[in-house]
C-alpha cells in the first residue's frame, strides 16, 4: 500500500516566497532535478536562516545536515551547504554560502543547536572556520591529525601513519613510508590490445611477426592471386615394390567374410535372437 502523502511536496512558489523573504541577501536561486538551492551572502546567513524558519509559507523548522564542497580553482574555494526540512509543508531546501580558508562563516548554533557537531565535521574535513561556535574542534580525525582530508589538494597517503609498537608497547605515530609506488590500473585485458608487457613476459622468446590488423585491406587482390604461378608438383616414387592388396578378410582382421546381414543369417521369428548376437545364449 502506498503512503497517502508524497515523499516530498512540489517546489511551486518556493523560490518566489524565498525571494520576497530574503531580499538582498539572496544571490541566486535554482530549481534543478526537483531540488531548490538558494545562494545567500555570508554576512546575511543568520537573517536568511531566521526568515526561512519563521516566514509563513516557508517554515523550514529543522536543520538536517551541513555539507562542504571544495573547488580549489575558485578564490572562495569552499561551499557550505545547509539542508533544511519543513515539517509543515513536507519540503526540503538547500542553502549555500561560499568562503575560503581564512574567512569564517557565521555559526547557526543559536538557531539550531544540532549545528554544533555538523559545523565541527565541516571544519575537520575541510578546514572551514565558523564564527560563534564555542566548541570548534576536530570530531572525526584522530588527535594531532595534520590537514583536512576532504580537500582536493590533500595527499592520498596523508602525512603520518600509526601502528602498534612492540618495543614501546603502545600505538606510535610515524611519517608515512610507502612499501611500493602507486600502481597504475588501466583495467584493460592484454587480450584487448593493451600496449605493454606483463611482468615475466620479457623472458619469453620474441613472438613471430603478427598478421595484418583486423579489417585492414588485403595487399593482394583476387586478380593477382589468379595470375600467381602454380608451383610444380614433384613426382613421388612409391616406397613398396608391389601394390598393397587384400585377398581375404583375415588380412584385415575382420574375421568374417560378410557383416552378417544376408537373408540366411537373419532369424525367421523376430523374437528369436540372431546366431551372431552372442555365443553361449540358447533358447
C-alpha distance (Angstrom), angle and dihedral (degrees) to the residues before:
residue distance angle dihedral
X1 . . .
X2 3.78 . .
X3 3.79 120.8 .
X4 3.83 113.6 -99.1
X5 3.83 91.6 -128.3
X6 3.82 126.5 56.9
X7 3.78 120.3 -109.8
X8 3.78 88.8 -107.6
X9 3.76 135.4 -5.3
X10 3.78 123.9 -106.0
X11 3.79 119.4 -92.0
X12 3.79 96.9 -126.1
X13 3.79 110.1 143.0
X14 3.83 96.0 2.6
X15 3.80 95.4 112.5
X16 3.81 93.0 45.5
X17 3.82 92.0 49.8
X18 3.83 91.9 45.5
X19 3.81 91.9 48.8
X20 3.79 91.2 53.1
X21 3.82 92.7 46.0
X22 3.83 99.9 44.1
X23 3.79 100.5 39.6
X24 3.81 115.2 175.4
X25 3.80 94.5 1.0
X26 3.82 90.0 70.9
X27 3.80 111.5 89.9
X28 3.81 102.1 171.7
X29 3.81 140.1 -3.7
X30 3.79 126.9 -161.7
X31 3.80 135.1 178.1
X32 3.81 108.9 -161.5
X33 3.82 130.3 158.3
X34 3.77 90.0 -7.9
X35 3.81 95.3 -54.2
X36 3.81 127.0 110.4
X37 3.81 117.2 -145.5
X38 3.80 122.1 -170.1
X39 3.80 120.1 -166.1
X40 3.80 111.9 -155.9
X41 3.78 134.7 178.4
X42 3.78 117.8 -91.2
X43 3.81 93.7 -125.1
X44 3.80 92.3 48.3
X45 3.82 95.6 49.2
X46 3.82 97.1 104.4
X47 3.81 94.6 48.5
X48 3.79 90.5 45.5
X49 3.80 92.1 52.2
X50 3.80 92.1 49.3
X51 3.80 90.8 49.6
X52 3.80 92.3 49.6
X53 3.80 90.6 48.3
X54 3.81 100.1 45.8
X55 3.82 106.7 27.8
X56 3.84 112.8 106.0
X57 3.79 109.6 -116.3
X58 3.81 92.5 31.0
X59 3.82 106.3 49.3
X60 3.81 101.0 159.9
X61 3.78 96.6 177.6
X62 3.82 102.0 171.1
X63 3.80 134.9 58.5
X64 3.80 105.9 -147.3
X65 3.80 103.7 176.0
X66 3.80 146.1 -10.0
X67 3.81 116.0 -148.0
X68 3.78 134.2 -178.7
X69 3.81 130.8 -143.7
X70 3.82 126.2 -168.7
X71 3.82 124.2 -145.9
X72 3.83 104.3 172.1
X73 3.82 94.5 -172.7
X74 3.82 93.6 63.2
X75 3.81 124.5 83.9
X76 3.82 88.7 -127.8
X77 3.76 95.0 39.4
X78 3.82 100.4 179.0
X79 3.78 131.0 76.6
X80 3.80 116.6 -161.3
X81 3.81 108.8 -160.3
X82 3.81 122.6 -164.2
X83 3.80 116.5 -161.8
X84 3.81 113.3 -154.1
X85 3.81 131.1 -170.8
X86 3.80 128.1 -155.1
X87 3.79 109.5 -152.0
X88 3.79 90.2 -174.2
X89 3.79 95.1 55.0
X90 3.84 99.8 24.9
X91 3.80 89.8 -127.3
X92 3.79 136.0 131.7
X93 3.80 130.5 -144.8
X94 3.78 137.2 -173.3
X95 3.81 121.4 -145.5
X96 3.81 117.4 -166.4
X97 3.81 133.6 -165.0
X98 3.81 129.8 173.9
X99 3.79 130.9 -139.5
X100 3.81 143.9 153.2
X101 3.81 136.2 -125.7
X102 3.82 95.1 -78.4
X103 3.81 107.6 32.5
X104 3.83 113.1 84.6
X105 3.79 124.3 -138.1
X106 3.83 117.7 -133.5
X107 3.80 110.6 -102.0
X108 3.80 118.7 -120.5
X109 3.81 94.4 -157.2
X110 3.82 89.7 112.7
X111 3.82 88.8 62.1
X112 3.82 99.9 35.4
X113 3.83 115.4 17.3
X114 3.82 89.5 -162.1
X115 3.82 86.9 71.6
X116 3.83 88.9 77.5
X117 3.81 94.0 78.7
X118 3.81 94.1 33.8
X119 3.81 91.8 55.0
X120 3.79 89.9 47.8
X121 3.81 89.7 56.0
X122 3.81 92.0 52.4
X123 3.80 90.1 46.8
X124 3.80 92.3 49.2
X125 3.82 95.5 47.3
X126 3.83 100.3 36.7
X127 3.80 108.0 14.5
X128 3.82 94.4 -119.9
X129 3.81 111.6 159.2
X130 3.81 122.0 -136.1
X131 3.79 119.3 -155.9
X132 3.82 111.2 -141.8
X133 3.81 99.5 24.0
X134 3.80 104.3 126.8
X135 3.83 94.2 -161.7
X136 3.80 104.9 40.2
X137 3.81 102.5 159.7
X138 3.78 137.1 121.5
X139 3.78 117.4 -67.9
X140 3.83 107.9 170.5
X141 3.81 106.6 33.6
X142 3.80 128.0 64.9
X143 3.78 128.3 -94.0
X144 3.78 112.3 -75.9
X145 3.81 93.7 16.6
X146 3.80 112.9 163.4
X147 3.78 121.1 -138.5
X148 3.78 132.6 -7.7
X149 3.81 112.8 -74.1
X150 3.81 100.9 -150.0
X151 3.77 95.8 56.3
X152 3.79 111.7 110.5
X153 3.82 92.0 -126.0
X154 3.82 94.5 52.3
X155 3.85 110.8 114.1
X156 3.78 115.7 -111.6
X157 3.81 91.8 -128.4
X158 3.79 96.2 46.8
X159 3.78 121.4 -143.9
X160 3.82 105.8 -84.0
X161 3.78 136.3 27.7
X162 3.78 130.2 -157.4
X163 3.78 130.8 -142.6
X164 3.78 139.0 162.1
X165 3.80 111.6 -96.3
X166 3.78 117.6 -148.4
X167 3.80 89.9 -161.2
X168 3.81 95.6 52.7
X169 3.85 94.0 30.9
X170 3.79 90.5 -136.9
X171 3.79 143.0 77.2
X172 3.80 111.2 -76.1
X173 3.80 131.7 -166.8
X174 3.78 119.9 -133.2
X175 3.81 136.4 170.5
X176 3.79 112.8 -88.6
X177 3.81 113.0 -90.3
X178 3.79 116.0 -173.3
X179 3.80 115.4 -147.9
X180 3.79 89.8 -153.6
X181 3.77 138.9 5.5
X182 3.75 121.8 -93.4
X183 3.78 111.8 -81.9
X184 3.76 123.5 -133.9
X185 3.81 115.1 -131.0
X186 3.79 116.4 -163.6
X187 3.84 94.1 173.9
X188 3.83 90.9 -138.0
X189 3.77 121.0 131.5
X190 3.83 117.5 -129.9
X191 3.81 86.8 -122.6
X192 3.81 89.4 60.1
X193 3.77 94.9 62.7
X194 3.81 105.0 -84.7
X195 3.80 108.6 175.4
X196 3.81 99.3 -139.0
X197 3.80 140.4 80.2
X198 3.78 118.3 -108.8
X199 3.83 117.1 -127.2
X200 3.80 108.4 -84.5
X201 3.80 95.7 19.7
X202 3.79 90.8 97.8
X203 3.84 87.8 73.8
X204 3.80 92.8 59.5
X205 3.82 120.6 92.2
X206 3.75 117.9 -95.5
X207 3.80 111.7 -83.6
X208 3.82 119.9 -116.4
X209 3.80 118.6 -97.6
X210 3.77 110.4 -69.1
X211 3.81 119.8 -120.7
X212 3.74 119.7 -111.6
X213 3.78 117.5 -69.6
X214 3.77 119.6 -83.6
X215 3.77 110.7 -90.1
X216 3.79 95.0 15.1
X217 3.84 115.9 136.7
X218 3.79 114.7 -97.1
X219 3.82 112.9 -108.2
X220 3.85 90.0 -142.8
X221 3.80 121.0 62.8
X222 3.80 126.0 -150.3
X223 3.81 90.7 -106.8
X224 3.79 91.4 54.3
X225 3.78 90.8 49.2
X226 3.83 90.9 51.6
X227 3.80 91.4 50.4
X228 3.78 93.8 50.0
X229 3.83 111.7 111.7
X230 3.77 117.8 -111.3
X231 3.81 111.9 -119.4
X232 3.82 112.1 -115.5
X233 3.76 115.4 -103.9
X234 3.75 117.9 -123.0
X235 3.82 119.4 -130.8
X236 3.78 110.4 -121.7
X237 3.78 117.4 -152.9
X238 3.83 116.1 -137.7
X239 3.76 114.2 -106.4
X240 3.86 96.2 -140.9
X241 3.76 128.1 64.6
X242 3.80 94.8 -138.0
X243 3.79 129.8 39.7
X244 3.79 115.6 -107.1
X245 3.81 112.4 -106.8
X246 3.81 135.1 170.7
X247 3.80 115.0 -134.7
X248 3.82 100.4 175.1
X249 3.82 140.0 9.7
X250 3.78 89.5 -107.3
X251 3.79 89.2 70.9
X252 3.80 91.0 58.9
X253 3.78 95.7 45.3
X254 3.80 93.1 -121.6
X255 3.81 92.0 122.1
X256 3.81 95.8 -152.2
X257 3.74 134.2 73.5
X258 3.81 93.3 -138.0
X259 3.81 135.6 22.8
X260 3.82 93.2 -113.0
X261 3.76 99.3 -103.8
X262 3.79 99.5 114.3
X263 3.83 117.2 121.3
X264 3.79 91.2 -111.3
X265 3.80 90.4 56.9
X266 3.82 95.1 53.5
X267 3.85 120.6 89.0
X268 3.80 120.0 -114.7
X269 3.78 93.5 -136.6
X270 3.84 113.0 50.5
X271 3.82 89.1 -144.4
X272 3.77 90.6 61.0
X273 3.81 111.9 84.3
X274 3.76 120.1 -124.3
X275 3.80 118.0 -102.2
X276 3.79 88.2 -119.5
X277 3.82 92.8 56.8
X278 3.78 90.9 88.7
X279 3.75 144.4 -43.2
X280 3.76 123.3 -103.2
X281 3.84 94.6 29.8
X282 3.80 113.0 118.5
X283 3.78 132.1 166.5
